[in-house]
Amino acid sequence: MRKRIIQRKPPRLHHIDYRVNDIEDVQIAEKAAMCGLTKGDYSRRCALCHEPKLHLTDSEIEAYNQLADARGDMVHVRNALKGKTQEQIRCYFDDDDFMRQWVRAITRVIAQWDEILNKMRD
C-alpha cells in the first residue's frame, strides 16, 4: 500500500473585501456553482489568473503616433491619384519635376516607416 504524500498549502493570512450589488452577487454565485467552487475560491481564481492588459510605453506611444502620421501621408498619396484617369496619371509621372517631388515624398514616408519599425524592435 502506498502512502499518499500531502502537500500543505501556506495559510491564507490576508483578507480582501470587495463590494457587489445583488445582481452581481447572484451572477458570481451562479458562475462559482457551475465551476463547483465557492464564491471565495471562484473570485480568488479569477483574480489570480487574470492577466491585465499592459499599457503602452512612452516610446510605443510615440511610434504609434508616428505610424498614424505616416498612414496620413499614404492617404494623401492615394487621394492625389484617386479619380484620375490612367492618361492623367501617366502625364503626371512623365513630368520630371513631379517625379522628383514624388520620389522625395515617398522616400520620407519610407524612412519614417523604417524609423518606426526600428523603434518597435528596440
N, C-alpha and C positions, 0 to 999 in steps of 0.2 A: 504494500500500500504506500502510495506517495504522499508525502506531506505537502500541503499547499503553503506556499510562502505568501504571507500577507504583507503587502507594502502599505505602510500608513502614510496618509497624506498629511502635510503640515496643517495644524489647526488654523481655522479662519478666525482671525482676531479683530478684523476691521469690519465696520458696518457702513453700508452706503444706502441712503434713502433717496427715493425719487417719487414725485407725485404724479398720479394719473387721474383722469376723470373716470366716471362709471363705465363708459363705453370702452375706453382703453383697457380698463381692468378686466372686463369680460373678454375682450379680444386676446389679451395676454394669457388669461386662464385657458381659453379655448386652444390657443396655439401650444401652450405647455402641455395640455392634456393630449393633444394629437401626437406629441413627441414622447409622452409618457414621463414627463418631468413635472416637478413642482414649479410654481411661478418664480421662485427664487433661483432655482437651478436653470430654468429657461432664460431668465434675464441675465444671469451670470454668463452663460454660454454665448448668448447674443453679444454681450458687451466684450467678452474676451476674444471672440473670434472675428470681431468687426475690424476691417482694415479701412481706416479713414482715407478719403481722397486727399492726396497731397497737394498743397498749393504750389503754384509756380514760383521759382526763384526769381530774383530781380533780373538776372541775365536771360532767363527763359521768357520773361515778360517783354524784355527789350527785343529779343529775337522774334517773338510773336508779333509785336508792333511793326518791326521791320518787314516781316513777312506780309502783313496786311498792306503796308505801303507798296511793296513790290507787286502784290496782286493788283493794286490800284493802277500801277504803271502798265501792267499787262492788259488790263481792261481798257486803258486809254489807247493802247496799240490796236486792240481789237476794234474798238469803236472808230478809230481813224479809217479803218478799211471796210467797216461794215456798211453795206448798202451801196458800195461802189461796184461798178461793172468790172469785168476782167480787163477790159480795154483801159479803163481809168487806172486800175492798179498797175497795169503794165507801163502806162505812161509815167506814173509816179516812180517806179523802180528803174525806168530808163534815165531819169533825171539824176545827174551826178551830185548836185547839192542835196537833193532829198536823200539819196543813198548814204552820203556822208553823215547827215544828221541821224538817219535811221540806224546806222551801224553804231554811232556814238551812244544813242539812247539804249539800244539793245545791249551794248557792252556794259553800260552802267547797271542795267537790270540783272544781267548775268553775274556781274561782280557782286551785286547786292545779295543775290541768291547764294552765291558761293560763300560770302561772309556769314550769312545766316546759318548755313549748313555747318560751317566750321565752329560757330559758337555753340550750336546744338550738340556737336560731337564732344566738346570740351566739358 
